[in-house]
Amino acid sequence: MKVAVVGPYPLEGLPPGGIESVSAFLVSGLQQMPDVDVDVLTIALPGARAGRTRLGERALLHALPSSGKLRRPSMFFLERRNIVQTLRRLRPDIVHVQGQNFYAPAALASGLPAVISVHGMLAREARISDGRSR
C-alpha cells in the first residue's frame, strides 16, 4: 500500500510544533509496517531548501517550494497546485492530511481518496491570530 502523508513536517531536527510531531510519529509508525510505502509532502517555508530526502527504506520526503511573500495574498495558490500535481504523479492509495489549512483543499482537489485529521480549535485560533474574527 502506498500512503501519502500531507501537511507540516519537520525538515530539520526536532519538530517545532504539535502537528509536525504528529506527522513525524505517524510516518515513523507507518515505516514499521512491511507492506506500506510512504511519501511525505510538505511545504519548505521561505528560507528552507525544497527537494526530496529519503526518510527511511520506504519513506520519501517531498519538500515542495513555497511562494514566499506571495503565499497569503495568493491564498497559497502555488503550494496547493504543487501538492495536487505531486499527489497525482505519485498516485498513492490513500492521502492522510494533517491539518485543515491549504493542505486539505489541495489533497481533496487531487481526486484521490483522502482522510483529514483536523487539529486545533478553529474559532479560538482565529480570535488569537485575528481580533476581527470575533
VMD Tcl script that builds the backbone (N, CA, C; Angstrom):
set m [mol new atoms 402]
animate dup $m
set s [atomselect $m all]
$s set {name element resname resid chain x y z} {
  {N N MET 1 A 0.852 -1.179 0.000}
  {CA C MET 1 A 0.000 0.000 0.000}
  {C C MET 1 A 0.888 1.229 0.000}
  {N N LYS 2 A 0.461 2.232 -0.743}
  {CA C LYS 2 A 1.201 3.489 -0.819}
  {C C LYS 2 A 0.383 4.578 -0.129}
  {N N VAL 3 A 0.981 5.208 0.892}
  {CA C VAL 3 A 0.311 6.244 1.683}
  {C C VAL 3 A 1.052 7.567 1.482}
  {N N ALA 4 A 0.302 8.631 1.270}
  {CA C ALA 4 A 0.886 9.969 1.241}
  {C C ALA 4 A 0.449 10.689 2.513}
  {N N VAL 5 A 1.418 11.170 3.273}
  {CA C VAL 5 A 1.151 11.981 4.462}
  {C C VAL 5 A 1.418 13.423 4.046}
  {N N VAL 6 A 0.400 14.269 4.149}
  {CA C VAL 6 A 0.477 15.634 3.645}
  {C C VAL 6 A 0.237 16.613 4.789}
  {N N GLY 7 A 1.137 17.583 4.934}
  {CA C GLY 7 A 0.962 18.603 5.957}
  {C C GLY 7 A 2.303 19.054 6.512}
  {N N PRO 8 A 2.265 19.835 7.580}
  {CA C PRO 8 A 3.513 20.293 8.192}
  {C C PRO 8 A 4.366 19.110 8.634}
  {N N TYR 9 A 5.653 19.171 8.323}
  {CA C TYR 9 A 6.583 18.094 8.678}
  {C C TYR 9 A 7.936 18.727 8.973}
  {N N PRO 10 A 8.626 18.248 10.007}
  {CA C PRO 10 A 9.928 18.858 10.345}
  {C C PRO 10 A 10.966 18.570 9.264}
  {N N LEU 11 A 11.580 19.614 8.739}
  {CA C LEU 11 A 12.602 19.438 7.713}
  {C C LEU 11 A 13.985 19.209 8.312}
  {N N GLU 12 A 14.193 19.702 9.519}
  {CA C GLU 12 A 15.488 19.525 10.181}
  {C C GLU 12 A 15.275 19.416 11.681}
  {N N GLY 13 A 15.962 18.507 12.305}
  {CA C GLY 13 A 15.949 18.415 13.762}
  {C C GLY 13 A 14.614 18.018 14.347}
  {N N LEU 14 A 14.398 18.466 15.562}
  {CA C LEU 14 A 13.176 18.133 16.284}
  {C C LEU 14 A 11.991 18.920 15.746}
  {N N PRO 15 A 10.799 18.335 15.777}
  {CA C PRO 15 A 9.611 19.063 15.317}
  {C C PRO 15 A 9.379 20.312 16.153}
  {N N PRO 16 A 9.088 21.451 15.486}
  {CA C PRO 16 A 8.865 22.693 16.229}
  {C C PRO 16 A 7.483 22.800 16.850}
  {N N GLY 17 A 6.546 21.964 16.447}
  {CA C GLY 17 A 5.189 22.108 16.959}
  {C C GLY 17 A 4.415 20.816 16.957}
  {N N GLY 18 A 3.171 20.909 17.378}
  {CA C GLY 18 A 2.326 19.744 17.556}
  {C C GLY 18 A 2.037 18.964 16.295}
  {N N ILE 19 A 1.594 19.654 15.230}
  {CA C ILE 19 A 1.236 18.933 14.012}
  {C C ILE 19 A 2.467 18.287 13.389}
  {N N GLU 20 A 3.594 18.968 13.419}
  {CA C GLU 20 A 4.827 18.385 12.889}
  {C C GLU 20 A 5.199 17.124 13.659}
  {N N SER 21 A 5.004 17.144 14.975}
  {CA C SER 21 A 5.289 15.958 15.798}
  {C C SER 21 A 4.369 14.804 15.432}
  {N N VAL 22 A 3.081 15.096 15.265}
  {CA C VAL 22 A 2.122 14.061 14.890}
  {C C VAL 22 A 2.525 13.449 13.556}
  {N N SER 23 A 2.861 14.280 12.593}
  {CA C SER 23 A 3.261 13.786 11.270}
  {C C SER 23 A 4.509 12.910 11.361}
  {N N ALA 24 A 5.500 13.365 12.124}
  {CA C ALA 24 A 6.748 12.601 12.250}
  {C C ALA 24 A 6.498 11.242 12.902}
  {N N PHE 25 A 5.687 11.206 13.958}
  {CA C PHE 25 A 5.379 9.926 14.611}
  {C C PHE 25 A 4.561 9.017 13.699}
  {N N LEU 26 A 3.616 9.591 12.952}
  {CA C LEU 26 A 2.813 8.806 12.021}
  {C C LEU 26 A 3.697 8.159 10.961}
  {N N VAL 27 A 4.584 8.932 10.374}
  {CA C VAL 27 A 5.486 8.404 9.343}
  {C C VAL 27 A 6.387 7.325 9.932}
  {N N SER 28 A 6.898 7.550 11.128}
  {CA C SER 28 A 7.731 6.551 11.799}
  {C C SER 28 A 6.963 5.244 12.002}
  {N N GLY 29 A 5.726 5.342 12.450}
  {CA C GLY 29 A 4.901 4.156 12.658}
  {C C GLY 29 A 4.575 3.442 11.360}
  {N N LEU 30 A 4.239 4.210 10.322}
  {CA C LEU 30 A 3.915 3.595 9.035}
  {C C LEU 30 A 5.108 2.849 8.447}
  {N N GLN 31 A 6.311 3.362 8.701}
  {CA C GLN 31 A 7.515 2.699 8.188}
  {C C GLN 31 A 7.750 1.333 8.833}
  {N N GLN 32 A 7.124 1.094 9.973}
  {CA C GLN 32 A 7.272 -0.198 10.653}
  {C C GLN 32 A 6.390 -1.272 10.019}
  {N N MET 33 A 5.460 -0.858 9.179}
  {CA C MET 33 A 4.539 -1.800 8.541}
  {C C MET 33 A 5.180 -2.304 7.243}
  {N N PRO 34 A 5.319 -3.617 7.110}
  {CA C PRO 34 A 6.090 -4.165 5.986}
  {C C PRO 34 A 5.499 -3.896 4.600}
  {N N ASP 35 A 4.202 -3.692 4.474}
  {CA C ASP 35 A 3.626 -3.504 3.130}
  {C C ASP 35 A 3.292 -2.057 2.829}
  {N N VAL 36 A 3.858 -1.096 3.565}
  {CA C VAL 36 A 3.487 0.310 3.377}
  {C C VAL 36 A 4.696 1.119 2.911}
  {N N ASP 37 A 4.498 1.838 1.811}
  {CA C ASP 37 A 5.471 2.822 1.338}
  {C C ASP 37 A 4.868 4.198 1.602}
  {N N VAL 38 A 5.701 5.136 2.034}
  {CA C VAL 38 A 5.204 6.448 2.463}
  {C C VAL 38 A 5.878 7.558 1.665}
  {N N ASP 39 A 5.049 8.470 1.174}
  {CA C ASP 39 A 5.530 9.724 0.604}
  {C C ASP 39 A 5.006 10.831 1.500}
  {N N VAL 40 A 5.889 11.695 1.962}
  {CA C VAL 40 A 5.512 12.824 2.806}
  {C C VAL 40 A 5.606 14.083 1.954}
  {N N LEU 41 A 4.518 14.849 1.910}
  {CA C LEU 41 A 4.512 16.109 1.180}
  {C C LEU 41 A 4.341 17.247 2.169}
  {N N THR 42 A 5.265 18.184 2.125}
  {CA C THR 42 A 5.185 19.370 2.970}
  {C C THR 42 A 5.695 20.551 2.167}
  {N N ILE 43 A 5.471 21.731 2.676}
  {CA C ILE 43 A 5.962 22.941 2.020}
  {C C ILE 43 A 7.208 23.414 2.758}
  {N N ALA 44 A 8.277 23.638 1.995}
  {CA C ALA 44 A 9.506 24.201 2.557}
  {C C ALA 44 A 9.268 25.692 2.746}
  {N N LEU 45 A 9.176 26.120 3.985}
  {CA C LEU 45 A 8.917 27.533 4.261}
  {C C LEU 45 A 10.035 28.395 3.692}
  {N N PRO 46 A 9.768 29.682 3.459}
  {CA C PRO 46 A 10.808 30.553 2.905}
  {C C PRO 46 A 12.104 30.430 3.697}
  {N N GLY 47 A 13.189 30.257 2.977}
  {CA C GLY 47 A 14.496 30.091 3.604}
  {C C GLY 47 A 14.908 28.641 3.730}
  {N N ALA 48 A 13.965 27.701 3.686}
  {CA C ALA 48 A 14.295 26.275 3.741}
  {C C ALA 48 A 14.452 25.757 2.318}
  {N N ARG 49 A 15.225 24.697 2.187}
  {CA C ARG 49 A 15.503 24.142 0.869}
  {C C ARG 49 A 14.420 23.151 0.439}
  {N N ALA 50 A 13.886 23.335 -0.754}
  {CA C ALA 50 A 12.939 22.379 -1.319}
  {C C ALA 50 A 13.723 21.227 -1.935}
  {N N GLY 51 A 13.088 20.078 -2.042}
  {CA C GLY 51 A 13.725 18.917 -2.658}
  {C C GLY 51 A 13.229 17.634 -2.036}
  {N N ARG 52 A 13.829 16.518 -2.433}
  {CA C ARG 52 A 13.435 15.205 -1.900}
  {C C ARG 52 A 14.534 14.659 -1.006}
  {N N THR 53 A 14.101 14.006 0.065}
  {CA C THR 53 A 15.030 13.410 1.025}
  {C C THR 53 A 14.492 12.047 1.429}
  {N N ARG 54 A 15.340 11.063 1.454}
  {CA C ARG 54 A 14.949 9.731 1.908}
  {C C ARG 54 A 14.846 9.765 3.421}
  {N N LEU 55 A 13.704 9.298 3.972}
  {CA C LEU 55 A 13.477 9.265 5.419}
  {C C LEU 55 A 13.727 7.878 5.993}
  {N N GLY 56 A 13.765 6.915 5.161}
  {CA C GLY 56 A 13.949 5.531 5.575}
  {C C GLY 56 A 13.920 4.664 4.340}
  {N N GLU 57 A 13.923 3.364 4.564}
  {CA C GLU 57 A 13.965 2.438 3.433}
  {C C GLU 57 A 12.764 2.610 2.500}
  {N N ARG 58 A 11.599 2.902 3.082}
  {CA C ARG 58 A 10.385 3.003 2.275}
  {C C ARG 58 A 9.642 4.321 2.482}
  {N N ALA 59 A 10.362 5.380 2.812}
  {CA C ALA 59 A 9.719 6.681 3.010}
  {C C ALA 59 A 10.544 7.782 2.348}
  {N N LEU 60 A 9.840 8.652 1.641}
  {CA C LEU 60 A 10.496 9.731 0.924}
  {C C LEU 60 A 9.791 11.049 1.263}
  {N N LEU 61 A 10.575 12.062 1.621}
  {CA C LEU 61 A 10.055 13.395 1.947}
  {C C LEU 61 A 10.155 14.271 0.702}
  {N N HIS 62 A 9.032 14.875 0.328}
  {CA C HIS 62 A 8.982 15.823 -0.783}
  {C C HIS 62 A 8.738 17.202 -0.169}
  {N N ALA 63 A 9.791 18.007 -0.056}
  {CA C ALA 63 A 9.654 19.375 0.456}
  {C C ALA 63 A 9.414 20.269 -0.756}
  {N N LEU 64 A 8.165 20.678 -0.940}
  {CA C LEU 64 A 7.779 21.453 -2.110}
  {C C LEU 64 A 8.058 22.933 -1.888}
  {N N PRO 65 A 8.321 23.674 -2.972}
  {CA C PRO 65 A 8.683 25.087 -2.799}
  {C C PRO 65 A 7.527 25.952 -2.314}
  {N N SER 66 A 7.905 26.994 -1.615}
  {CA C SER 66 A 6.950 27.990 -1.120}
  {C C SER 66 A 6.958 29.181 -2.072}
  {N N SER 67 A 5.843 29.872 -2.162}
  {CA C SER 67 A 5.796 31.081 -2.982}
  {C C SER 67 A 6.248 32.311 -2.190}
  {N N GLY 68 A 6.810 32.078 -1.007}
  {CA C GLY 68 A 7.386 33.167 -0.218}
  {C C GLY 68 A 6.375 34.205 0.219}
  {N N LYS 69 A 6.674 35.461 -0.051}
  {CA C LYS 69 A 5.804 36.557 0.390}
  {C C LYS 69 A 4.441 36.539 -0.291}
  {N N LEU 70 A 4.325 35.797 -1.363}
  {CA C LEU 70 A 3.046 35.736 -2.085}
  {C C LEU 70 A 2.118 34.656 -1.528}
  {N N ARG 71 A 2.593 33.902 -0.536}
  {CA C ARG 71 A 1.782 32.797 -0.005}
  {C C ARG 71 A 0.391 33.255 0.396}
  {N N ARG 72 A 0.315 34.171 1.316}
  {CA C ARG 72 A -1.002 34.599 1.820}
  {C C ARG 72 A -1.801 35.398 0.787}
  {N N PRO 73 A -1.199 36.415 0.104}
  {CA C PRO 73 A -2.006 37.152 -0.882}
  {C C PRO 73 A -2.576 36.252 -1.985}
  {N N SER 74 A -1.853 35.179 -2.335}
  {CA C SER 74 A -2.336 34.288 -3.397}
  {C C SER 74 A -3.179 33.142 -2.839}
  {N N MET 75 A -3.441 33.180 -1.530}
  {CA C MET 75 A -4.178 32.105 -0.852}
  {C C MET 75 A -3.485 30.750 -1.082}
  {N N PHE 76 A -2.151 30.767 -1.045}
  {CA C PHE 76 A -1.335 29.563 -1.167}
  {C C PHE 76 A -1.574 28.837 -2.498}
  {N N PHE 77 A -1.810 29.609 -3.569}
  {CA C PHE 77 A -2.106 29.023 -4.873}
  {C C PHE 77 A -0.994 28.090 -5.350}
  {N N LEU 78 A 0.261 28.567 -5.353}
  {CA C LEU 78 A 1.383 27.750 -5.833}
  {C C LEU 78 A 1.538 26.496 -4.984}
  {N N GLU 79 A 1.424 26.647 -3.679}
  {CA C GLU 79 A 1.567 25.499 -2.782}
  {C C GLU 79 A 0.486 24.458 -3.061}
  {N N ARG 80 A -0.763 24.906 -3.176}
  {CA C ARG 80 A -1.867 23.970 -3.441}
  {C C ARG 80 A -1.677 23.275 -4.791}
  {N N ARG 81 A -1.304 24.051 -5.813}
  {CA C ARG 81 A -1.088 23.470 -7.142}
  {C C ARG 81 A 0.019 22.412 -7.115}
  {N N ASN 82 A 1.124 22.712 -6.439}
  {CA C ASN 82 A 2.230 21.757 -6.368}
  {C C ASN 82 A 1.838 20.478 -5.628}
  {N N ILE 83 A 1.033 20.610 -4.574}
  {CA C ILE 83 A 0.574 19.433 -3.831}
  {C C ILE 83 A -0.309 18.564 -4.728}
  {N N VAL 84 A -1.256 19.190 -5.422}
  {CA C VAL 84 A -2.157 18.443 -6.317}
  {C C VAL 84 A -1.343 17.720 -7.390}
  {N N GLN 85 A -0.434 18.419 -8.052}
  {CA C GLN 85 A 0.358 17.812 -9.123}
  {C C GLN 85 A 1.223 16.659 -8.601}
  {N N THR 86 A 1.825 16.852 -7.442}
  {CA C THR 86 A 2.684 15.805 -6.889}
  {C C THR 86 A 1.868 14.578 -6.494}
  {N N LEU 87 A 0.723 14.793 -5.857}
  {CA C LEU 87 A -0.130 13.662 -5.486}
  {C C LEU 87 A -0.594 12.894 -6.718}
  {N N ARG 88 A -0.997 13.591 -7.752}
  {CA C ARG 88 A -1.446 12.915 -8.977}
  {C C ARG 88 A -0.318 12.134 -9.628}
  {N N ARG 89 A 0.903 12.652 -9.537}
  {CA C ARG 89 A 2.054 11.941 -10.105}
  {C C ARG 89 A 2.390 10.695 -9.283}
  {N N LEU 90 A 2.310 10.813 -7.952}
  {CA C LEU 90 A 2.671 9.701 -7.062}
  {C C LEU 90 A 1.597 8.614 -7.012}
  {N N ARG 91 A 0.325 9.006 -7.179}
  {CA C ARG 91 A -0.812 8.077 -7.161}
  {C C ARG 91 A -0.849 7.174 -5.926}
  {N N PRO 92 A -0.873 7.754 -4.717}
  {CA C PRO 92 A -0.975 6.907 -3.519}
  {C C PRO 92 A -2.357 6.267 -3.428}
  {N N ASP 93 A -2.438 5.190 -2.657}
  {CA C ASP 93 A -3.734 4.540 -2.420}
  {C C ASP 93 A -4.605 5.395 -1.510}
  {N N ILE 94 A -3.974 6.104 -0.591}
  {CA C ILE 94 A -4.701 6.962 0.357}
  {C C ILE 94 A -3.822 8.165 0.701}
  {N N VAL 95 A -4.471 9.307 0.895}
  {CA C VAL 95 A -3.791 10.531 1.311}
  {C C VAL 95 A -4.264 10.836 2.729}
  {N N HIS 96 A -3.318 11.024 3.646}
  {CA C HIS 96 A -3.664 11.386 5.018}
  {C C HIS 96 A -3.126 12.786 5.268}
  {N N VAL 97 A -4.051 13.736 5.436}
  {CA C VAL 97 A -3.693 15.142 5.630}
  {C C VAL 97 A -3.710 15.464 7.115}
  {N N GLN 98 A -2.666 16.160 7.561}
  {CA C GLN 98 A -2.593 16.647 8.936}
  {C C GLN 98 A -2.911 18.140 8.914}
  {N N GLY 99 A -4.072 18.512 9.423}
  {CA C GLY 99 A -4.451 19.924 9.484}
  {C C GLY 99 A -5.450 20.283 8.409}
  {N N GLN 100 A -6.101 21.412 8.607}
  {CA C GLN 100 A -7.183 21.798 7.718}
  {C C GLN 100 A -6.875 23.057 6.912}
  {N N ASN 101 A -5.648 23.527 6.959}
  {CA C ASN 101 A -5.325 24.734 6.184}
  {C C ASN 101 A -5.241 24.378 4.692}
  {N N PHE 102 A -4.398 25.013 3.919}
  {CA C PHE 102 A -4.348 24.813 2.467}
  {C C PHE 102 A -4.005 23.387 2.063}
  {N N TYR 103 A -3.400 22.609 2.956}
  {CA C TYR 103 A -3.065 21.214 2.629}
  {C C TYR 103 A -4.335 20.396 2.350}
  {N N ALA 104 A -5.373 20.593 3.132}
  {CA C ALA 104 A -6.595 19.792 2.987}
  {C C ALA 104 A -7.302 20.048 1.654}
  {N N PRO 105 A -7.581 21.311 1.275}
  {CA C PRO 105 A -8.235 21.509 -0.021}
  {C C PRO 105 A -7.393 20.999 -1.191}
  {N N ALA 106 A -6.073 21.093 -1.065}
  {CA C ALA 106 A -5.205 20.586 -2.133}
  {C C ALA 106 A -5.347 19.075 -2.272}
  {N N ALA 107 A -5.337 18.372 -1.154}
  {CA C ALA 107 A -5.475 16.911 -1.202}
  {C C ALA 107 A -6.827 16.521 -1.778}
  {N N LEU 108 A -7.885 17.216 -1.374}
  {CA C LEU 108 A -9.216 16.916 -1.900}
  {C C LEU 108 A -9.293 17.200 -3.401}
  {N N ALA 109 A -8.623 18.259 -3.859}
  {CA C ALA 109 A -8.632 18.612 -5.278}
  {C C ALA 109 A -7.888 17.598 -6.136}
  {N N SER 110 A -7.043 16.790 -5.522}
  {CA C SER 110 A -6.297 15.780 -6.293}
  {C C SER 110 A -7.204 14.684 -6.826}
  {N N GLY 111 A -8.374 14.517 -6.221}
  {CA C GLY 111 A -9.294 13.471 -6.645}
  {C C GLY 111 A -8.964 12.103 -6.088}
  {N N LEU 112 A -7.957 12.015 -5.236}
  {CA C LEU 112 A -7.556 10.749 -4.632}
  {C C LEU 112 A -8.282 10.546 -3.300}
  {N N PRO 113 A -8.447 9.302 -2.854}
  {CA C PRO 113 A -9.068 9.078 -1.540}
  {C C PRO 113 A -8.249 9.767 -0.449}
  {N N ALA 114 A -8.923 10.512 0.413}
  {CA C ALA 114 A -8.208 11.290 1.425}
  {C C ALA 114 A -8.907 11.228 2.771}
  {N N VAL 115 A -8.087 11.249 3.815}
  {CA C VAL 115 A -8.545 11.353 5.197}
  {C C VAL 115 A -7.891 12.608 5.753}
  {N N ILE 116 A -8.674 13.438 6.455}
  {CA C ILE 116 A -8.136 14.681 7.006}
  {C C ILE 116 A -8.243 14.635 8.523}
  {N N SER 117 A -7.102 14.761 9.194}
  {CA C SER 117 A -7.079 14.851 10.658}
  {C C SER 117 A -7.081 16.330 11.033}
  {N N VAL 118 A -8.191 16.773 11.616}
  {CA C VAL 118 A -8.332 18.176 11.995}
  {C C VAL 118 A -7.605 18.398 13.317}
  {N N HIS 119 A -6.824 19.472 13.382}
  {CA C HIS 119 A -6.081 19.815 14.597}
  {C C HIS 119 A -6.522 21.193 15.063}
  {N N GLY 120 A -6.530 21.399 16.360}
  {CA C GLY 120 A -6.813 22.717 16.912}
  {C C GLY 120 A -8.290 23.023 17.022}
  {N N MET 121 A -8.550 24.203 17.540}
  {CA C MET 121 A -9.915 24.706 17.679}
  {C C MET 121 A -10.000 25.955 16.819}
  {N N LEU 122 A -10.563 25.812 15.640}
  {CA C LEU 122 A -10.509 26.866 14.636}
  {C C LEU 122 A -11.038 28.210 15.116}
  {N N ALA 123 A -12.170 28.230 15.787}
  {CA C ALA 123 A -12.745 29.510 16.232}
  {C C ALA 123 A -11.809 30.210 17.208}
  {N N ARG 124 A -11.255 29.469 18.155}
  {CA C ARG 124 A -10.352 30.081 19.136}
  {C C ARG 124 A -9.054 30.539 18.463}
  {N N GLU 125 A -8.524 29.737 17.565}
  {CA C GLU 125 A -7.296 30.123 16.870}
  {C C GLU 125 A -7.519 31.367 16.018}
  {N N ALA 126 A -8.687 31.485 15.404}
  {CA C ALA 126 A -8.981 32.669 14.596}
  {C C ALA 126 A -8.976 33.921 15.465}
  {N N ARG 127 A -9.569 33.843 16.666}
  {CA C ARG 127 A -9.586 35.012 17.561}
  {C C ARG 127 A -8.179 35.396 18.001}
  {N N ILE 128 A -7.325 34.410 18.190}
  {CA C ILE 128 A -5.953 34.691 18.623}
  {C C ILE 128 A -5.176 35.361 17.506}
  {N N SER 129 A -5.309 34.828 16.279}
  {CA C SER 129 A -4.497 35.350 15.168}
  {C C SER 129 A -5.078 36.597 14.543}
  {N N ASP 130 A -6.379 36.813 14.674}
  {CA C ASP 130 A -7.008 37.975 14.038}
  {C C ASP 130 A -8.177 38.427 14.909}
  {N N GLY 131 A -8.010 39.536 15.624}
  {CA C GLY 131 A -9.028 40.030 16.528}
  {C C GLY 131 A -10.354 40.342 15.865}
  {N N ARG 132 A -10.352 40.520 14.535}
  {CA C ARG 132 A -11.604 40.792 13.820}
  {C C ARG 132 A -12.482 39.563 13.696}
  {N N SER 133 A -11.981 38.389 14.067}
  {CA C SER 133 A -12.726 37.122 13.913}
  {C C SER 133 A -13.597 36.809 15.105}
  {N N ARG 134 A -14.103 37.798 15.781}
  {CA C ARG 134 A -14.920 37.561 16.970}
  {C C ARG 134 A -16.372 37.512 16.653}
}
mol reanalyze $m
mol bondsrecalc $m
mol representation Tube
mol addrep $m
